[in-house]
Amino acid sequence: MIVIADNQPLTRDALTTYLAGQPLQFAGNKAELAEALQAEPEALVVLDFTLFDFATPEQLLIYLRRFAHVHWLLLSAEFAEGLLRLFGAEPQVSFITKDCTRTDVVQAVYRISNGGREVCPSVSDVLRARATTQQNLPRLTSTETAILTLMAEGLTAKEIAARRNSSVHTIVTHKKNLFRKLGVSTAYEAVRYALRAGLADPVEYYI
């Protein structure tokens, strides 16, 4: 089953024409999409993220984790950095740009339906550049990782200190160190890293 998640009639009609002969279902918002995926837990979703009603990439990440066997084909004129940062390493997420042809779309759907992945050249170049950069990032210690995970759960420095039987000063020092290593300046940015790295459950964090 292919679920076209799109609330723009022009795009939806074009995709319907491209994928004629395939079993199709349509979702115009997140609620309809969730309902469709509950009924078809191994569906392929064709989604233009920028035109759908996901407010942030993290909201889409919740759906990826909730519907673990669903494959996603994301369409966009240009993919935002935040989207690629979150989903570039996700094997069930494919990317094609809107300048692709009908043949490109059909071939992408065929590859994904047969267990493959489709990444258009422009996105592939960005992902390779990101992978090279990430290889040079300093690694967090086990203590810093544990603190980051607790931060993602919404705990304050005082609460983390109590949980780990440590002083608030020590926790604050660890937070400063992990902020420096990650190149961030706020807890929000650090938690986003935790979500991307799989250290936090997005369903729990974004209730």
N, C-alpha and C positions, 0 to 999 in steps of 0.2 A: 504493500500500500504506500502511495506517495501522498503526503499531506502538503498542500500548498498553503503556507502561512503568509497571507498577504491581504491587506485591506484596501489595496489600490486596484480598481477594476481593470485598468489598462494592463498592468503587469500580470494580474491574475489571468486575464483572457489570453495574453501572449503565452504564458506558461501552459495553459490548458491546450492551446494549439500545438505547442512544441511537443507536449507529452501525450498527444492523442493516442488512444489505444491502451494506455496504462490505467490501472485502477487509481482513481484520484479522489481525494477528499479535501475540503477547504476549511480553513480556520481564519476568522477575521480578528481574533484577539487571543490573549493568553488563556482565558477560561475555555474557549472553544478548542484551542490547541491541546490543553491538558486533557480535555474530554476525549479528543481524538486519539491521543497517545495512550490513554488508559485502555481504549478499545483495541488499539493496534500498537503493542509495545515494541515491535521491531520495524516500525515504519521508517521511511525516509522523508525527512522534512525539508522542503525547499523554502528558504526564508530570506527575505530582504530585511535585515535587522534594523536598518535606519528608518524603514517605513512601517514597522510593526510597533506594537505597544509595549515593548521592553524598554524601560526607562534607562537601564544601565546594562553593560555587558554582564555584570554579576547576576542580574536577574535571569539572563539566559543560562548562565552557569548552573543555576539551581535546577533548571529543566534538564540539563545534561546529566547531572548527578541523579536526579529523580527518575529519569527515563534512560537508564544506563545502556539499553540495547538499541536505542534509536540512533540513526545516522542523520547528519545534518549537512545540507548543501546551502552555504550562505552566498547570497548574491549581493553585490554592491557596486556602485560606480567607483568607489574608492574605500578601502578598508581602513578604519581608524586604528591608531596605535593601540588603544586600550583593548580593542577587540582581538587584534593579533596577539597581544601580550597574553591574554587569557586563553585563547583557543588554538594558538599556533601549534602547540605540541599535543593537541587532543586528536587521537587517531580517528575518532568518529566524526570529525568536523572537516568538511571540504570547503574550498573557496573558489569561486569564479567571478570575474568581473562582468559588468553589464554590457560591455562591448563584445561579448562572446556571441557566436552565431547559434542558430538553432541546432546545428550539428554538434557544436561544443556542449550544449546543455544535454542533449540526448546521450552523447558519449559519456559525459560526467555521471549521469544517472545510471547508465549501464555499468560503469566501473564500480560505483559505490554499491549498487545492488549485488554485485558479485564479490564484495568484500574488499574492494580497493578504496583508494582515496584520490581525490582530484584537487590539485592546487595549481592555480594559474601561475604563469611565469613571474608576473610582477609581485605576487604575494610570496612566491617561493624565494625570490631574491631577498625580500625583507626578512623572512624567517631565517635564512642562512646567515644574514648579517647579525640578527639578534642572537643566534646560537653562538656565534664567534664572540660576541660581547659578553654573554652570560658565562662562558668558560673562564673568563678573567675575573668574575666576581668572587670576593672572599666568601668563604663558607662560614655559616653560623656555628657556634659551639652548641653542644647538646643543651646546655643551660639556657642559652639565648633562644634556641628553637622552642624549648618548653615554655619560656616566658611569652614568646610571640604567640604561641597557641592559646595561652590563657588570656592574652590581650584580645584575641579574636573572639573569645567567649564573652567578652565584655567586662572582664575583671579590671579593677583599678590597681595601681601599684600597691596600695595598702592591702587589698584583698589577695593579690598574688603573693605578697610577702607572708601573709598568714597561711596561705595554702602551702607554701614551700618552706615554712618555718624559718624564714629569713628576715632580715631587716629591710625596711622601706628604702633606706639609702642604697643597699646592695642591689635591690631590684631596679631602682632608678639608674644606677650605674650601668647595669646590664642593658637596660632599654636604650641608653645613650649610645652604647657600643653597637648594638644591633641597628639602630637608626643610621649610624655612621657607615656601617658595612653595607647596608641596603641603599644608601644614598637618599634617604627620606628624612623628613623633618617632623612628621606628625604620626600619631598612633593610627589614624585612618589610613594613611599610605602604607604603613607597616602591615596592617590587617589585610589590605588588598594583596600585598605580597604573600601573606599566609594563605589566602584563598587560592592564588595562582599556583602556589607550591604544593597545594593539597594538605596543608597543615591544619586547616580549619574546615568545618562543614558549612558550606554556604547556606544550606537550608536552615541551620540553627542560627547563623549570624544574621540573615536577612529576613527574619520573620517580621 
